[in-house]
Amino acid sequence: MINVTRPYLPEKETFDRLVAGVWERNWLTNNGPLVNELELKIKEYLHIDHLLFVTNGTIALQIAIKALNLKGEIITTPFSYVATTSSIVWEGCEPVFVDIDPLTFNLDPSRLEEAITPRTTAILATHVFGNPCAIETIDEISNRYGLKVIYDNAHGFGVKYKRKSLFSYGDVSTASFHATKIFHTIEGGAVTTRNPELLKTLAFMRNFGHNGPDDFAMVGINGKNSELHAAMGLSILPDISQIIASRKRACEHYTERLKNLHISYQQINSEAEWNYSYFPILFLTEQSLLKAIKALNENCIYPRRYFYPSLSSLRYVKGKITPVADDISRRILCLPLYVGLSMEEIDFVARILLRCQNN
Ligand SMILES: *Cc1c(COP(=O)(O)O)cnc(C)c1O
């Protein structure tokens, strides 16, 4: 069986060694030494100043919305994972969808301004598949209208934009370290910001609002993560360059093998150093996509329709017309991509796709 992804596992000895320390200290959670070390090492790797390790990428989004005290309408993308929209609704705000650019799959910056109303407080955009959004345009418009910017950077670990980590942009950026993501801690996530005052609020909110044992600075939630999750992250982080390099080789092999397939690709920002987090292909029609999925499944290959359906069709959001996102989401398919996927397996996937097209 070949799945769309397979979690990366580090050397077991590396993980065991870190876990042995947890047993010695008997310190399992609440800002333990491994959580601190992981935060430090990730900040060093990304060259950013502030980062907090949290429970998961969804809590990261919710804490970001809460810490920025957002109300009313938040402009967002219909082409992302459901957590991007559900976090907005969960925090009592209203998602307002702006359609995507058909080439980058990111929120279309030319449609941003017309969506702004007196109730708009922020923009929450996803760097889809790790492809940097139109950061300068979003900055310029958000400054002009006094809006906050949150980037859902669940896919962008290791991506650089203009030679800086993608986490260095926006008021807050969020990460997901879920097992299926390029860098993971089994379950986990992070919030990053350049603003030290905002960092304090985010830190209070992650820990019930605790300001010492007997004082509560503000309302908070339990967004902490554990020593065992940090141990997984610390075991994987040293391998991250190899992980990215291995995925790059797989993507290049796919591209070479699929050059006669009638598909197109996401246009990656020319100022980006990308992380090869996904291998999405865009079919000409939904019919050809469905035919391809069927042929792959018959051979025990399970790609995924990321992201389908478009989030503007969710039953708990107000209907919004997003024809580009609706169209792309019907035609897009992410092919299997993970460390350990062999060149022969890629050849096999490619052969099935080509045979299916020519039948
Ligand atoms: C995975 C993902 C999330 C949610 O992260 P979790 O860690 O699973 O809670 C949010 N947004 C996007 C775009 C994602 O892909």
Ligand as a Chemical Component Dictionary entry (heavy atoms), coordinates in Angstrom:
data_LIG
# 
_chem_comp.id                   LIG 
_chem_comp.type                 NON-POLYMER 
_chem_comp.pdbx_formal_charge   0 
_chem_comp.three_letter_code    LIG 
# 
loop_
_chem_comp_atom.comp_id 
_chem_comp_atom.atom_id 
_chem_comp_atom.alt_atom_id 
_chem_comp_atom.type_symbol 
_chem_comp_atom.charge 
_chem_comp_atom.model_Cartn_x 
_chem_comp_atom.model_Cartn_y 
_chem_comp_atom.model_Cartn_z 
_chem_comp_atom.pdbx_ordinal 
LIG C1 C1 C 0 -2.771 20.447 9.463  1  
LIG C2 C2 C 0 -3.342 21.801 9.272  2  
LIG C3 C3 C 0 -3.913 22.535 10.336 3  
LIG C4 C4 C 0 -4.209 21.932 11.670 4  
LIG O1 O1 O 0 -3.117 21.488 12.380 5  
LIG P1 P1 P 0 -3.287 20.379 13.504 6  
LIG O2 O2 O 0 -1.929 20.325 14.122 7  
LIG O3 O3 O 0 -3.688 19.101 12.846 8  
LIG O4 O4 O 0 -4.337 20.858 14.480 9  
LIG C5 C5 C 0 -4.304 23.843 10.109 10 
LIG N1 N1 N 0 -4.184 24.401 8.895  11 
LIG C6 C6 C 0 -3.670 23.739 7.841  12 
LIG C7 C7 C 0 -3.551 24.437 6.534  13 
LIG C8 C8 C 0 -3.260 22.406 7.989  14 
LIG O5 O5 O 0 -2.794 21.729 6.935  15 
# 
loop_
_chem_comp_bond.comp_id 
_chem_comp_bond.atom_id_1 
_chem_comp_bond.atom_id_2 
_chem_comp_bond.value_order 
_chem_comp_bond.pdbx_ordinal 
LIG C1 C2 SING 1  
LIG C2 C3 SING 2  
LIG C2 C8 DOUB 3  
LIG C3 C4 SING 4  
LIG C3 C5 DOUB 5  
LIG C4 O1 SING 6  
LIG O1 P1 SING 7  
LIG P1 O2 DOUB 8  
LIG P1 O3 SING 9  
LIG P1 O4 SING 10 
LIG C5 N1 SING 11 
LIG N1 C6 DOUB 12 
LIG C6 C7 SING 13 
LIG C6 C8 SING 14 
LIG C8 O5 SING 15 
# 
